Amino acid sequence: MELRLFVFHHAGGSHLPYRDWPGRFPAGWDVRTPDAPGHGLLMDRPAIGDALRLVDHFRTELDAELTGPYALFGHSMGGLIAYELTRRLVAEGRTPPVWLGLSARGTPRPEGDGDGTPRHLLDDDGLRRELAAMGGTPAAVLENAELWELFGPVIRSDLRLVETWRPAPDPAPLPVPLSVYGGTTDTVAPPARLAGWAERSEHFLGLRLFEGGHFYFQPDPTALTRRITEDIRRAPARHGSPRTVPR
């Protein structure tokens, strides 16, 4: 195995939107798409509504696989989890990932995520309108009362996790190569909110912007997965080199 790549899903999502990703990367890569409790293959488990508790879950569940050359990528909520999991592993003195990729995940702010009324506090009609504007949630879930009754509480729990997360103050830059991705018209994590990640890594590989909104890589993730492959292959050479921030 050349590399193991973990892909963490967005709020309200699961492995399903990423199920074809393993075939989009080099044959020697072992691509994993783990579900959070309450999602996908773990729908029978209670959802976890706290960011650090969810990191605890993945830290325990993936422990035996966080060895050898491995990399972490997360979209939106998944980016938060990938970032905090990397911080946890570094703090514990574990071998860190060879690369960290964050997609549509704004730079941490002390006051928390989001502006205005938190989405997780909206009534059902307001929340469905927000989700429809963001994209990424199947129309059937938003329009079908029975599906909304099933998935709505999990989506709300995930949004609560994201919007109540408070990052550690003034964290040291990670000793891990970092790439950041986003959509040019994303109103949830706009490009201006992504640029600050340059200060959070000793080996920042750059901000990659694609046409589109919060789910810019749907329905065709080819450009993104190709860029991820290129960035990961660049990353090992950057370990141990002086900190640089592309201009």
C-alpha positions in Angstrom: 0.0 0.0 0.0 1.4 3.4 -1.1 -1.0 5.5 1.1 -4.1 5.3 3.2 -6.5 8.3 2.7 -9.4 9.0 5.0 -12.2 11.1 3.7 -14.5 12.7 6.3 -18.0 13.6 5.2 -20.0 16.9 5.6 -22.8 17.7 8.1 -25.9 15.6 7.4 -23.9 13.5 5.0 -22.3 10.0 5.0 -19.9 8.0 2.9 -22.5 7.8 0.1 -21.6 11.0 -1.8 -18.0 9.8 -1.7 -18.6 6.2 -2.5 -16.9 6.4 -5.9 -13.9 8.3 -4.7 -11.7 5.2 -4.1 -11.7 4.6 -7.8 -10.6 8.2 -8.5 -7.2 7.9 -6.8 -4.1 5.9 -7.7 -4.5 2.1 -7.5 -2.0 1.8 -4.7 -4.0 4.1 -2.4 -6.4 2.7 0.2 -9.2 5.2 0.4 -11.5 5.1 3.4 -14.8 7.0 3.8 -15.8 6.5 7.5 -19.3 7.4 8.7 -19.9 9.3 11.8 -22.4 7.7 14.3 -26.0 8.3 13.2 -24.9 8.4 9.5 -24.7 5.9 6.7 -23.7 2.5 7.9 -23.9 3.7 11.5 -27.4 5.1 11.4 -28.4 2.8 14.3 -26.0 4.6 16.6 -26.9 8.0 18.3 -25.4 11.0 16.5 -22.6 12.8 18.4 -23.4 16.5 18.7 -20.0 17.7 20.1 -16.9 18.2 17.9 -14.3 16.9 20.4 -16.4 13.9 21.3 -16.7 13.0 17.6 -12.9 13.3 17.3 -12.6 10.9 20.2 -14.8 8.5 18.3 -12.7 8.6 15.2 -9.5 8.5 17.2 -10.6 5.3 18.8 -12.3 3.6 15.8 -9.4 4.4 13.4 -6.6 3.9 15.8 -5.0 0.8 14.3 -5.2 2.4 10.8 -3.5 5.6 11.7 -0.1 4.2 10.9 2.3 4.1 8.0 1.8 6.8 5.4 -1.7 8.1 5.7 -3.5 11.4 4.9 -6.7 13.1 6.1 -9.2 15.0 4.0 -12.6 16.5 5.1 -15.3 18.6 3.5 -17.1 21.2 5.6 -17.9 19.5 9.0 -15.5 16.8 7.9 -12.7 19.4 7.6 -13.3 20.4 11.2 -12.9 16.8 12.3 -9.8 16.2 10.1 -8.2 19.3 11.5 -9.0 18.5 15.2 -8.0 14.9 14.8 -4.6 16.0 13.3 -4.1 18.3 16.3 -5.0 15.5 18.7 -2.5 13.1 17.1 0.3 15.7 17.1 -0.4 16.5 20.7 -0.2 12.8 21.6 3.1 12.4 19.9 1.7 10.0 17.4 3.0 9.9 13.8 1.0 12.7 12.1 -0.6 12.4 8.7 1.7 13.1 5.7 -0.9 15.6 4.5 -4.1 17.3 5.6 -6.8 18.6 3.2 -9.6 20.9 4.2 -12.5 21.7 2.0 -15.2 24.4 2.5 -14.1 24.8 6.1 -13.5 28.4 7.3 -10.5 29.3 9.4 -11.4 28.7 13.1 -12.7 31.8 14.9 -12.9 32.3 18.7 -16.5 33.4 18.5 -17.4 30.2 16.6 -18.7 29.4 13.2 -21.4 31.2 11.3 -22.9 34.7 11.3 -26.3 35.7 12.4 -28.8 33.1 13.7 -27.2 29.7 14.0 -28.7 27.3 11.5 -29.3 24.6 14.1 -31.7 27.0 16.0 -33.9 27.7 12.9 -37.4 26.2 12.7 -37.8 23.3 10.3 -39.0 25.5 7.4 -36.2 27.9 7.8 -33.6 25.1 8.1 -34.9 23.4 5.0 -34.6 26.7 3.1 -31.0 27.1 4.2 -30.1 23.6 3.3 -31.7 24.0 -0.2 -29.7 27.1 -0.8 -26.4 25.4 0.3 -27.0 22.3 -1.8 -25.7 18.9 -0.9 -28.9 17.7 0.7 -31.1 15.6 -1.6 -34.4 17.3 -2.5 -36.3 14.2 -1.4 -35.0 14.7 2.2 -36.1 18.3 2.3 -39.5 17.7 0.6 -40.7 14.4 2.0 -42.1 14.7 5.6 -41.1 11.1 6.5 -37.6 11.4 5.3 -37.2 14.8 7.0 -38.4 13.3 10.3 -35.7 10.7 9.9 -32.8 12.8 8.7 -33.7 16.3 10.0 -32.6 15.7 13.6 -29.2 14.3 12.5 -28.6 17.3 10.2 -29.6 19.7 13.1 -27.2 17.8 15.5 -24.3 18.1 13.0 -25.0 21.8 12.5 -25.0 22.3 16.3 -21.6 20.5 16.4 -20.2 22.9 13.8 -21.7 26.0 15.2 -20.8 25.4 18.8 -17.3 24.2 18.2 -14.7 26.5 19.8 -11.1 26.0 18.7 -8.2 26.2 21.0 -6.9 29.8 21.3 -3.7 30.6 19.4 -2.8 27.0 18.4 0.7 26.4 17.2 1.0 25.8 13.4 0.7 22.2 12.5 3.9 20.4 11.4 1.8 18.8 8.6 1.5 19.9 4.9 -1.9 21.5 4.5 -4.0 22.2 1.4 -7.3 24.1 1.4 -10.1 23.9 -1.2 -13.3 25.9 -1.7 -15.9 27.2 -4.1 -15.6 30.7 -5.5 -19.3 31.5 -4.7 -19.6 29.6 -1.4 -21.5 31.8 1.1 -21.0 29.4 4.0 -17.2 29.2 3.8 -16.3 32.1 1.3 -12.7 32.4 0.0 -12.0 35.2 2.5 -12.6 32.7 5.3 -10.3 30.1 3.8 -7.2 32.3 3.4 -6.4 32.3 7.1 -5.4 28.6 7.0 -2.0 29.7 5.7 -1.1 30.6 9.3 -2.1 27.2 10.7 0.5 25.0 9.1 4.3 25.1 8.8 4.0 23.7 5.3 1.0 25.4 3.7 0.6 24.1 0.1 -2.0 26.7 -1.0 -5.6 27.6 -1.4 -7.3 25.9 -4.4 -10.6 27.5 -5.6 -13.1 25.9 -7.9 -16.1 27.4 -9.6 -19.2 26.8 -7.5 -20.7 27.0 -4.1 -20.4 25.0 -0.9 -20.6 21.7 -2.7 -18.5 22.9 -5.6 -17.3 19.4 -6.5 -20.7 18.0 -7.1 -21.8 16.4 -9.4 -18.3 15.8 -10.8 -15.4 15.7 -8.3 -12.7 14.9 -11.0 -10.9 18.2 -10.8 -10.9 18.1 -7.0 -9.7 14.5 -6.6 -7.0 15.2 -9.3 -5.8 18.2 -7.3 -5.8 16.2 -4.0 -3.7 13.6 -5.7 -1.2 16.2 -6.9 -1.0 17.9 -3.5 -0.5 14.7 -1.6 2.3 13.7 -3.9 4.0 17.0 -3.3 3.6 16.8 0.5 6.3 14.4 1.6 9.0 16.5 0.1 7.8 19.5 2.3 8.2 17.7 5.6 11.0 19.3 7.5 11.4 22.2 5.2 11.2 25.8 6.4 7.7 27.3 6.6 6.6 28.9 3.4 3.3 30.6 2.5 2.6 30.9 -1.3 1.7 34.4 -2.3 
